[in-house]
Amino acid sequence: MRPLGPGERPRRRQIVLAHVAGAWYLHRVEAIEGERVQIANERGRINGWTHRRNVAGVVVWIDNFPARG
């Protein structure tokens, strides 16, 4: 995982560590609207919206494979 750089925005379908509604989630970015990011799991459950500043980082490597996106 790596932190987002200054001014960097998460992209749709990236896996991120984000703080949403009082909990931390390691989930996929489902949608982006302006400064808001919607987080969802791989089963289709939407966990909610959060501000871009609440995204702590993006996953760059998964079990010996580079993360897509």
PyMOL Python script that loads the backbone (N, CA, C, O; Angstrom):
from pymol import cmd

cmd.read_pdbstr("""\
ATOM      1  N   MET A   1       0.858  -1.168   0.000  1.00  0.00           N
ATOM      2  CA  MET A   1       0.000   0.000   0.000  1.00  0.00           C
ATOM      3  C   MET A   1       0.900   1.226   0.000  1.00  0.00           C
ATOM      4  O   MET A   1       2.001   1.218   0.550  1.00  0.00           O
ATOM      5  N   ARG A   2       0.403   2.262  -0.624  1.00  0.00           N
ATOM      6  CA  ARG A   2       1.112   3.540  -0.600  1.00  0.00           C
ATOM      7  C   ARG A   2       0.100   4.645  -0.347  1.00  0.00           C
ATOM      8  O   ARG A   2      -1.053   4.541  -0.764  1.00  0.00           O
ATOM      9  N   PRO A   3       0.527   5.701   0.335  1.00  0.00           N
ATOM     10  CA  PRO A   3      -0.398   6.824   0.575  1.00  0.00           C
ATOM     11  C   PRO A   3      -0.656   7.585  -0.727  1.00  0.00           C
ATOM     12  O   PRO A   3       0.148   7.556  -1.658  1.00  0.00           O
ATOM     13  N   LEU A   4      -1.783   8.254  -0.759  1.00  0.00           N
ATOM     14  CA  LEU A   4      -2.069   9.135  -1.888  1.00  0.00           C
ATOM     15  C   LEU A   4      -1.161  10.343  -1.808  1.00  0.00           C
ATOM     16  O   LEU A   4      -0.932  10.885  -0.727  1.00  0.00           O
ATOM     17  N   GLY A   5      -0.646  10.762  -2.940  1.00  0.00           N
ATOM     18  CA  GLY A   5       0.195  11.947  -2.984  1.00  0.00           C
ATOM     19  C   GLY A   5      -0.644  13.212  -2.873  1.00  0.00           C
ATOM     20  O   GLY A   5      -1.868  13.158  -2.997  1.00  0.00           O
ATOM     21  N   PRO A   6       0.004  14.351  -2.639  1.00  0.00           N
ATOM     22  CA  PRO A   6      -0.725  15.618  -2.563  1.00  0.00           C
ATOM     23  C   PRO A   6      -1.480  15.875  -3.867  1.00  0.00           C
ATOM     24  O   PRO A   6      -0.896  15.856  -4.951  1.00  0.00           O
ATOM     25  N   GLY A   7      -2.761  16.111  -3.746  1.00  0.00           N
ATOM     26  CA  GLY A   7      -3.585  16.377  -4.921  1.00  0.00           C
ATOM     27  C   GLY A   7      -3.977  15.146  -5.716  1.00  0.00           C
ATOM     28  O   GLY A   7      -4.779  15.251  -6.644  1.00  0.00           O
ATOM     29  N   GLU A   8      -3.430  13.967  -5.377  1.00  0.00           N
ATOM     30  CA  GLU A   8      -3.786  12.740  -6.088  1.00  0.00           C
ATOM     31  C   GLU A   8      -5.188  12.302  -5.695  1.00  0.00           C
ATOM     32  O   GLU A   8      -5.586  12.425  -4.536  1.00  0.00           O
ATOM     33  N   ARG A   9      -5.915  11.802  -6.649  1.00  0.00           N
ATOM     34  CA  ARG A   9      -7.277  11.314  -6.391  1.00  0.00           C
ATOM     35  C   ARG A   9      -7.338   9.816  -6.651  1.00  0.00           C
ATOM     36  O   ARG A   9      -6.712   9.322  -7.589  1.00  0.00           O
ATOM     37  N   PRO A  10      -8.086   9.093  -5.830  1.00  0.00           N
ATOM     38  CA  PRO A  10      -8.264   7.667  -6.129  1.00  0.00           C
ATOM     39  C   PRO A  10      -9.050   7.509  -7.423  1.00  0.00           C
ATOM     40  O   PRO A  10      -9.831   8.384  -7.799  1.00  0.00           O
ATOM     41  N   ARG A  11      -8.839   6.397  -8.094  1.00  0.00           N
ATOM     42  CA  ARG A  11      -9.553   6.115  -9.343  1.00  0.00           C
ATOM     43  C   ARG A  11     -10.559   5.002  -9.119  1.00  0.00           C
ATOM     44  O   ARG A  11     -10.405   4.183  -8.213  1.00  0.00           O
ATOM     45  N   ARG A  12     -11.578   4.979  -9.941  1.00  0.00           N
ATOM     46  CA  ARG A  12     -12.606   3.937  -9.879  1.00  0.00           C
ATOM     47  C   ARG A  12     -11.943   2.571 -10.046  1.00  0.00           C
ATOM     48  O   ARG A  12     -11.048   2.408 -10.875  1.00  0.00           O
ATOM     49  N   ARG A  13     -12.379   1.604  -9.266  1.00  0.00           N
ATOM     50  CA  ARG A  13     -11.940   0.215  -9.249  1.00  0.00           C
ATOM     51  C   ARG A  13     -10.598   0.001  -8.542  1.00  0.00           C
ATOM     52  O   ARG A  13     -10.136  -1.138  -8.463  1.00  0.00           O
ATOM     53  N   GLN A  14      -9.964   1.046  -8.032  1.00  0.00           N
ATOM     54  CA  GLN A  14      -8.774   0.854  -7.206  1.00  0.00           C
ATOM     55  C   GLN A  14      -9.191   0.313  -5.854  1.00  0.00           C
ATOM     56  O   GLN A  14     -10.294   0.587  -5.380  1.00  0.00           O
ATOM     57  N   ILE A  15      -8.316  -0.449  -5.240  1.00  0.00           N
ATOM     58  CA  ILE A  15      -8.550  -0.913  -3.872  1.00  0.00           C
ATOM     59  C   ILE A  15      -7.849   0.070  -2.951  1.00  0.00           C
ATOM     60  O   ILE A  15      -6.663   0.359  -3.109  1.00  0.00           O
ATOM     61  N   VAL A  16      -8.609   0.581  -1.983  1.00  0.00           N
ATOM     62  CA  VAL A  16      -8.094   1.624  -1.108  1.00  0.00           C
ATOM     63  C   VAL A  16      -8.388   1.294   0.357  1.00  0.00           C
ATOM     64  O   VAL A  16      -9.272   0.494   0.663  1.00  0.00           O
ATOM     65  N   LEU A  17      -7.638   1.917   1.243  1.00  0.00           N
ATOM     66  CA  LEU A  17      -7.943   1.898   2.672  1.00  0.00           C
ATOM     67  C   LEU A  17      -8.612   3.225   2.969  1.00  0.00           C
ATOM     68  O   LEU A  17      -7.997   4.283   2.839  1.00  0.00           O
ATOM     69  N   ALA A  18      -9.881   3.168   3.371  1.00  0.00           N
ATOM     70  CA  ALA A  18     -10.653   4.395   3.562  1.00  0.00           C
ATOM     71  C   ALA A  18     -11.448   4.341   4.856  1.00  0.00           C
ATOM     72  O   ALA A  18     -11.882   3.275   5.292  1.00  0.00           O
ATOM     73  N   HIS A  19     -11.632   5.511   5.465  1.00  0.00           N
ATOM     74  CA  HIS A  19     -12.431   5.661   6.674  1.00  0.00           C
ATOM     75  C   HIS A  19     -13.827   6.097   6.248  1.00  0.00           C
ATOM     76  O   HIS A  19     -14.008   7.179   5.692  1.00  0.00           O
ATOM     77  N   VAL A  20     -14.820   5.235   6.519  1.00  0.00           N
ATOM     78  CA  VAL A  20     -16.204   5.484   6.099  1.00  0.00           C
ATOM     79  C   VAL A  20     -17.120   5.249   7.287  1.00  0.00           C
ATOM     80  O   VAL A  20     -17.116   4.164   7.868  1.00  0.00           O
ATOM     81  N   ALA A  21     -17.899   6.244   7.650  1.00  0.00           N
ATOM     82  CA  ALA A  21     -18.911   6.123   8.707  1.00  0.00           C
ATOM     83  C   ALA A  21     -18.351   5.502   9.990  1.00  0.00           C
ATOM     84  O   ALA A  21     -18.985   4.638  10.595  1.00  0.00           O
ATOM     85  N   GLY A  22     -17.170   5.944  10.398  1.00  0.00           N
ATOM     86  CA  GLY A  22     -16.595   5.495  11.671  1.00  0.00           C
ATOM     87  C   GLY A  22     -15.812   4.200  11.621  1.00  0.00           C
ATOM     88  O   GLY A  22     -15.329   3.742  12.657  1.00  0.00           O
ATOM     89  N   ALA A  23     -15.670   3.592  10.452  1.00  0.00           N
ATOM     90  CA  ALA A  23     -14.932   2.336  10.336  1.00  0.00           C
ATOM     91  C   ALA A  23     -13.925   2.421   9.187  1.00  0.00           C
ATOM     92  O   ALA A  23     -14.113   3.183   8.239  1.00  0.00           O
ATOM     93  N   TRP A  24     -12.852   1.627   9.285  1.00  0.00           N
ATOM     94  CA  TRP A  24     -11.855   1.554   8.213  1.00  0.00           C
ATOM     95  C   TRP A  24     -12.187   0.374   7.317  1.00  0.00           C
ATOM     96  O   TRP A  24     -12.512  -0.710   7.800  1.00  0.00           O
ATOM     97  N   TYR A  25     -12.105   0.588   6.013  1.00  0.00           N
ATOM     98  CA  TYR A  25     -12.399  -0.452   5.031  1.00  0.00           C
ATOM     99  C   TYR A  25     -11.259  -0.554   4.029  1.00  0.00           C
ATOM    100  O   TYR A  25     -10.714   0.458   3.588  1.00  0.00           O
ATOM    101  N   LEU A  26     -10.908  -1.769   3.679  1.00  0.00           N
ATOM    102  CA  LEU A  26      -9.992  -2.031   2.581  1.00  0.00           C
ATOM    103  C   LEU A  26     -10.870  -2.568   1.457  1.00  0.00           C
ATOM    104  O   LEU A  26     -11.080  -3.775   1.336  1.00  0.00           O
ATOM    105  N   HIS A  27     -11.376  -1.657   0.644  1.00  0.00           N
ATOM    106  CA  HIS A  27     -12.374  -1.992  -0.370  1.00  0.00           C
ATOM    107  C   HIS A  27     -12.098  -1.261  -1.674  1.00  0.00           C
ATOM    108  O   HIS A  27     -11.156  -0.477  -1.792  1.00  0.00           O
ATOM    109  N   ARG A  28     -12.939  -1.543  -2.631  1.00  0.00           N
ATOM    110  CA  ARG A  28     -12.817  -0.982  -3.970  1.00  0.00           C
ATOM    111  C   ARG A  28     -13.555   0.351  -4.077  1.00  0.00           C
ATOM    112  O   ARG A  28     -14.602   0.551  -3.460  1.00  0.00           O
ATOM    113  N   VAL A  29     -12.988   1.254  -4.869  1.00  0.00           N
ATOM    114  CA  VAL A  29     -13.674   2.510  -5.184  1.00  0.00           C
ATOM    115  C   VAL A  29     -14.722   2.193  -6.248  1.00  0.00           C
ATOM    116  O   VAL A  29     -14.385   1.767  -7.352  1.00  0.00           O
ATOM    117  N   GLU A  30     -15.980   2.402  -5.914  1.00  0.00           N
ATOM    118  CA  GLU A  30     -17.082   2.100  -6.828  1.00  0.00           C
ATOM    119  C   GLU A  30     -17.465   3.305  -7.671  1.00  0.00           C
ATOM    120  O   GLU A  30     -17.785   3.166  -8.852  1.00  0.00           O
ATOM    121  N   ALA A  31     -17.433   4.481  -7.070  1.00  0.00           N
ATOM    122  CA  ALA A  31     -17.832   5.696  -7.794  1.00  0.00           C
ATOM    123  C   ALA A  31     -17.127   6.898  -7.183  1.00  0.00           C
ATOM    124  O   ALA A  31     -16.701   6.877  -6.028  1.00  0.00           O
ATOM    125  N   ILE A  32     -17.018   7.945  -7.993  1.00  0.00           N
ATOM    126  CA  ILE A  32     -16.421   9.199  -7.540  1.00  0.00           C
ATOM    127  C   ILE A  32     -17.309  10.332  -8.028  1.00  0.00           C
ATOM    128  O   ILE A  32     -17.669  10.397  -9.204  1.00  0.00           O
ATOM    129  N   GLU A  33     -17.656  11.219  -7.111  1.00  0.00           N
ATOM    130  CA  GLU A  33     -18.444  12.416  -7.442  1.00  0.00           C
ATOM    131  C   GLU A  33     -17.759  13.612  -6.795  1.00  0.00           C
ATOM    132  O   GLU A  33     -17.892  13.836  -5.592  1.00  0.00           O
ATOM    133  N   GLY A  34     -17.035  14.370  -7.586  1.00  0.00           N
ATOM    134  CA  GLY A  34     -16.311  15.518  -7.048  1.00  0.00           C
ATOM    135  C   GLY A  34     -15.266  15.065  -6.043  1.00  0.00           C
ATOM    136  O   GLY A  34     -14.352  14.317  -6.389  1.00  0.00           O
ATOM    137  N   GLU A  35     -15.397  15.512  -4.801  1.00  0.00           N
ATOM    138  CA  GLU A  35     -14.461  15.154  -3.733  1.00  0.00           C
ATOM    139  C   GLU A  35     -14.910  13.925  -2.951  1.00  0.00           C
ATOM    140  O   GLU A  35     -14.207  13.481  -2.043  1.00  0.00           O
ATOM    141  N   ARG A  36     -16.072  13.369  -3.292  1.00  0.00           N
ATOM    142  CA  ARG A  36     -16.600  12.206  -2.571  1.00  0.00           C
ATOM    143  C   ARG A  36     -16.247  10.908  -3.288  1.00  0.00           C
ATOM    144  O   ARG A  36     -16.199  10.844  -4.517  1.00  0.00           O
ATOM    145  N   VAL A  37     -16.000   9.872  -2.482  1.00  0.00           N
ATOM    146  CA  VAL A  37     -15.628   8.556  -2.998  1.00  0.00           C
ATOM    147  C   VAL A  37     -16.583   7.528  -2.398  1.00  0.00           C
ATOM    148  O   VAL A  37     -16.810   7.523  -1.188  1.00  0.00           O
ATOM    149  N   GLN A  38     -17.144   6.657  -3.239  1.00  0.00           N
ATOM    150  CA  GLN A  38     -18.031   5.596  -2.762  1.00  0.00           C
ATOM    151  C   GLN A  38     -17.228   4.296  -2.687  1.00  0.00           C
ATOM    152  O   GLN A  38     -16.547   3.924  -3.642  1.00  0.00           O
ATOM    153  N   ILE A  39     -17.315   3.606  -1.542  1.00  0.00           N
ATOM    154  CA  ILE A  39     -16.558   2.395  -1.273  1.00  0.00           C
ATOM    155  C   ILE A  39     -17.505   1.198  -1.291  1.00  0.00           C
ATOM    156  O   ILE A  39     -18.600   1.253  -0.732  1.00  0.00           O
ATOM    157  N   ALA A  40     -17.066   0.102  -1.949  1.00  0.00           N
ATOM    158  CA  ALA A  40     -17.879  -1.117  -2.027  1.00  0.00           C
ATOM    159  C   ALA A  40     -16.978  -2.337  -1.890  1.00  0.00           C
ATOM    160  O   ALA A  40     -15.774  -2.269  -2.139  1.00  0.00           O
ATOM    161  N   ASN A  41     -17.582  -3.457  -1.490  1.00  0.00           N
ATOM    162  CA  ASN A  41     -16.799  -4.694  -1.435  1.00  0.00           C
ATOM    163  C   ASN A  41     -16.976  -5.470  -2.742  1.00  0.00           C
ATOM    164  O   ASN A  41     -17.683  -5.022  -3.644  1.00  0.00           O
ATOM    165  N   GLU A  42     -16.342  -6.616  -2.837  1.00  0.00           N
ATOM    166  CA  GLU A  42     -16.395  -7.408  -4.065  1.00  0.00           C
ATOM    167  C   GLU A  42     -17.710  -8.160  -4.241  1.00  0.00           C
ATOM    168  O   GLU A  42     -17.950  -8.750  -5.295  1.00  0.00           O
ATOM    169  N   ARG A  43     -18.548  -8.143  -3.237  1.00  0.00           N
ATOM    170  CA  ARG A  43     -19.848  -8.823  -3.326  1.00  0.00           C
ATOM    171  C   ARG A  43     -20.972  -7.865  -3.704  1.00  0.00           C
ATOM    172  O   ARG A  43     -22.140  -8.252  -3.735  1.00  0.00           O
ATOM    173  N   GLY A  44     -20.620  -6.624  -3.990  1.00  0.00           N
ATOM    174  CA  GLY A  44     -21.628  -5.663  -4.414  1.00  0.00           C
ATOM    175  C   GLY A  44     -22.208  -4.811  -3.301  1.00  0.00           C
ATOM    176  O   GLY A  44     -23.044  -3.947  -3.567  1.00  0.00           O
ATOM    177  N   ARG A  45     -21.786  -5.030  -2.060  1.00  0.00           N
ATOM    178  CA  ARG A  45     -22.306  -4.213  -0.956  1.00  0.00           C
ATOM    179  C   ARG A  45     -21.621  -2.859  -0.955  1.00  0.00           C
ATOM    180  O   ARG A  45     -20.393  -2.767  -0.939  1.00  0.00           O
ATOM    181  N   ILE A  46     -22.425  -1.817  -0.971  1.00  0.00           N
ATOM    182  CA  ILE A  46     -21.922  -0.447  -0.902  1.00  0.00           C
ATOM    183  C   ILE A  46     -21.756  -0.086   0.571  1.00  0.00           C
ATOM    184  O   ILE A  46     -22.706  -0.181   1.348  1.00  0.00           O
ATOM    185  N   ASN A  47     -20.551   0.329   0.953  1.00  0.00           N
ATOM    186  CA  ASN A  47     -20.296   0.678   2.348  1.00  0.00           C
ATOM    187  C   ASN A  47     -20.519   2.146   2.636  1.00  0.00           C
ATOM    188  O   ASN A  47     -20.631   2.538   3.798  1.00  0.00           O
ATOM    189  N   GLY A  48     -20.586   2.962   1.605  1.00  0.00           N
ATOM    190  CA  GLY A  48     -20.914   4.359   1.816  1.00  0.00           C
ATOM    191  C   GLY A  48     -19.981   5.317   1.112  1.00  0.00           C
ATOM    192  O   GLY A  48     -19.059   4.928   0.395  1.00  0.00           O
ATOM    193  N   TRP A  49     -20.260   6.591   1.347  1.00  0.00           N
ATOM    194  CA  TRP A  49     -19.500   7.681   0.744  1.00  0.00           C
ATOM    195  C   TRP A  49     -18.588   8.296   1.784  1.00  0.00           C
ATOM    196  O   TRP A  49     -18.929   8.349   2.966  1.00  0.00           O
ATOM    197  N   THR A  50     -17.437   8.758   1.349  1.00  0.00           N
ATOM    198  CA  THR A  50     -16.523   9.469   2.217  1.00  0.00           C
ATOM    199  C   THR A  50     -15.805  10.535   1.401  1.00  0.00           C
ATOM    200  O   THR A  50     -15.808  10.498   0.171  1.00  0.00           O
ATOM    201  N   HIS A  51     -15.204  11.463   2.084  1.00  0.00           N
ATOM    202  CA  HIS A  51     -14.444  12.510   1.399  1.00  0.00           C
ATOM    203  C   HIS A  51     -13.095  11.939   0.962  1.00  0.00           C
ATOM    204  O   HIS A  51     -12.547  11.052   1.617  1.00  0.00           O
ATOM    205  N   ARG A  52     -12.579  12.442  -0.120  1.00  0.00           N
ATOM    206  CA  ARG A  52     -11.291  11.976  -0.655  1.00  0.00           C
ATOM    207  C   ARG A  52     -10.183  12.028   0.387  1.00  0.00           C
ATOM    208  O   ARG A  52      -9.289  11.182   0.373  1.00  0.00           O
ATOM    209  N   ARG A  53     -10.223  12.997   1.283  1.00  0.00           N
ATOM    210  CA  ARG A  53      -9.162  13.112   2.307  1.00  0.00           C
ATOM    211  C   ARG A  53      -9.192  11.948   3.307  1.00  0.00           C
ATOM    212  O   ARG A  53      -8.223  11.740   4.037  1.00  0.00           O
ATOM    213  N   ASN A  54     -10.296  11.190   3.347  1.00  0.00           N
ATOM    214  CA  ASN A  54     -10.393  10.033   4.240  1.00  0.00           C
ATOM    215  C   ASN A  54      -9.848   8.752   3.622  1.00  0.00           C
ATOM    216  O   ASN A  54      -9.915   7.691   4.243  1.00  0.00           O
ATOM    217  N   VAL A  55      -9.314   8.837   2.417  1.00  0.00           N
ATOM    218  CA  VAL A  55      -8.663   7.688   1.784  1.00  0.00           C
ATOM    219  C   VAL A  55      -7.195   7.726   2.189  1.00  0.00           C
ATOM    220  O   VAL A  55      -6.453   8.623   1.789  1.00  0.00           O
ATOM    221  N   ALA A  56      -6.779   6.735   2.993  1.00  0.00           N
ATOM    222  CA  ALA A  56      -5.423   6.726   3.537  1.00  0.00           C
ATOM    223  C   ALA A  56      -4.389   6.252   2.524  1.00  0.00           C
ATOM    224  O   ALA A  56      -3.244   6.702   2.561  1.00  0.00           O
ATOM    225  N   GLY A  57      -4.768   5.359   1.627  1.00  0.00           N
ATOM    226  CA  GLY A  57      -3.806   4.851   0.659  1.00  0.00           C
ATOM    227  C   GLY A  57      -4.446   3.921  -0.341  1.00  0.00           C
ATOM    228  O   GLY A  57      -5.611   3.545  -0.212  1.00  0.00           O
ATOM    229  N   VAL A  58      -3.662   3.554  -1.349  1.00  0.00           N
ATOM    230  CA  VAL A  58      -4.117   2.628  -2.384  1.00  0.00           C
ATOM    231  C   VAL A  58      -3.234   1.385  -2.372  1.00  0.00           C
ATOM    232  O   VAL A  58      -2.034   1.462  -2.108  1.00  0.00           O
ATOM    233  N   VAL A  59      -3.840   0.251  -2.659  1.00  0.00           N
ATOM    234  CA  VAL A  59      -3.115  -1.011  -2.719  1.00  0.00           C
ATOM    235  C   VAL A  59      -2.339  -1.058  -4.031  1.00  0.00           C
ATOM    236  O   VAL A  59      -2.898  -0.797  -5.096  1.00  0.00           O
ATOM    237  N   VAL A  60      -1.061  -1.388  -3.954  1.00  0.00           N
ATOM    238  CA  VAL A  60      -0.232  -1.465  -5.159  1.00  0.00           C
ATOM    239  C   VAL A  60       0.296  -2.876  -5.413  1.00  0.00           C
ATOM    240  O   VAL A  60       0.829  -3.150  -6.489  1.00  0.00           O
ATOM    241  N   TRP A  61       0.156  -3.767  -4.442  1.00  0.00           N
ATOM    242  CA  TRP A  61       0.674  -5.123  -4.598  1.00  0.00           C
ATOM    243  C   TRP A  61      -0.202  -6.079  -3.809  1.00  0.00           C
ATOM    244  O   TRP A  61      -0.502  -5.826  -2.642  1.00  0.00           O
ATOM    245  N   ILE A  62      -0.619  -7.184  -4.437  1.00  0.00           N
ATOM    246  CA  ILE A  62      -1.452  -8.181  -3.763  1.00  0.00           C
ATOM    247  C   ILE A  62      -0.811  -9.554  -3.952  1.00  0.00           C
ATOM    248  O   ILE A  62      -0.762 -10.072  -5.067  1.00  0.00           O
ATOM    249  N   ASP A  63      -0.325 -10.135  -2.872  1.00  0.00           N
ATOM    250  CA  ASP A  63       0.159 -11.514  -2.885  1.00  0.00           C
ATOM    251  C   ASP A  63       1.052 -11.827  -4.088  1.00  0.00           C
ATOM    252  O   ASP A  63       0.762 -12.739  -4.863  1.00  0.00           O
ATOM    253  N   ASN A  64       2.122 -11.078  -4.234  1.00  0.00           N
ATOM    254  CA  ASN A  64       3.114 -11.256  -5.288  1.00  0.00           C
ATOM    255  C   ASN A  64       2.657 -10.835  -6.684  1.00  0.00           C
ATOM    256  O   ASN A  64       3.316 -11.169  -7.668  1.00  0.00           O
ATOM    257  N   PHE A  65       1.547 -10.114  -6.788  1.00  0.00           N
ATOM    258  CA  PHE A  65       1.070  -9.616  -8.065  1.00  0.00           C
ATOM    259  C   PHE A  65       0.792  -8.122  -7.950  1.00  0.00           C
ATOM    260  O   PHE A  65       0.207  -7.693  -6.955  1.00  0.00           O
ATOM    261  N   PRO A  66       1.190  -7.318  -8.930  1.00  0.00           N
ATOM    262  CA  PRO A  66       0.821  -5.892  -8.889  1.00  0.00           C
ATOM    263  C   PRO A  66      -0.693  -5.736  -8.944  1.00  0.00           C
ATOM    264  O   PRO A  66      -1.370  -6.451  -9.682  1.00  0.00           O
ATOM    265  N   ALA A  67      -1.217  -4.805  -8.165  1.00  0.00           N
ATOM    266  CA  ALA A  67      -2.656  -4.526  -8.198  1.00  0.00           C
ATOM    267  C   ALA A  67      -2.997  -3.821  -9.502  1.00  0.00           C
ATOM    268  O   ALA A  67      -2.243  -2.968  -9.971  1.00  0.00           O
ATOM    269  N   ARG A  68      -4.130  -4.179 -10.085  1.00  0.00           N
ATOM    270  CA  ARG A  68      -4.574  -3.505 -11.311  1.00  0.00           C
ATOM    271  C   ARG A  68      -5.187  -2.170 -10.962  1.00  0.00           C
ATOM    272  O   ARG A  68      -5.680  -1.967  -9.852  1.00  0.00           O
ATOM    273  N   GLY A  69      -5.151  -1.255 -11.928  1.00  0.00           N
ATOM    274  CA  GLY A  69      -5.775   0.050 -11.733  1.00  0.00           C
ATOM    275  C   GLY A  69      -4.797   1.038 -11.265  1.00  0.00           C
ATOM    276  O   GLY A  69      -5.147   2.197 -11.046  1.00  0.00           O
TER     277      GLY A  69
END
""", "prot")
cmd.dss("prot")
cmd.show_as("cartoon", "prot")
cmd.util.cbc("prot")
cmd.orient("prot")
